[in-house]
Amino acid sequence: MAVEIYRPFAFAGGLSGAAALVAYAASAHGGSANLGTVAPILLAHAPALLVLAVLAPGRSAARLGGWTTLAGLILFAGDLLTRDVAGTRLFPYAAPLGGTLLIAGWLVIAIMGIMKQKPSS
């Protein structure tokens, strides 16, 4: 039986896992504290995005939760990494906005867990 995959989340999950390992390695070799903060966040969200890649084709709530979570991850991690690489922020309050979106995305995913799923035809 072939499983339908929502490719944007599969790609993002793989990229998030790879970026986590790069951040861990850079942090271990003298990187800043931001790299050590970002690495576990990226790594924790990688498998979540992969699971959402499987759930998203049949569930609009999974797509909404996934895109919200992904936007939050990009803003939060992106802002902290930009501080290290460029010495500046993405924009004011990018990290708090990203964190808020991460929380909102996880709440959508949690709500999806108690929603009734329509039977597939």
Summary of the structure (lengths in Angstrom):
residues: 121
radius of gyration: 15.6
end to end distance: 15.7
largest distance: 54.5
contacts: 376
relative contact order: 0.15
helix: 79%
strand: 0%
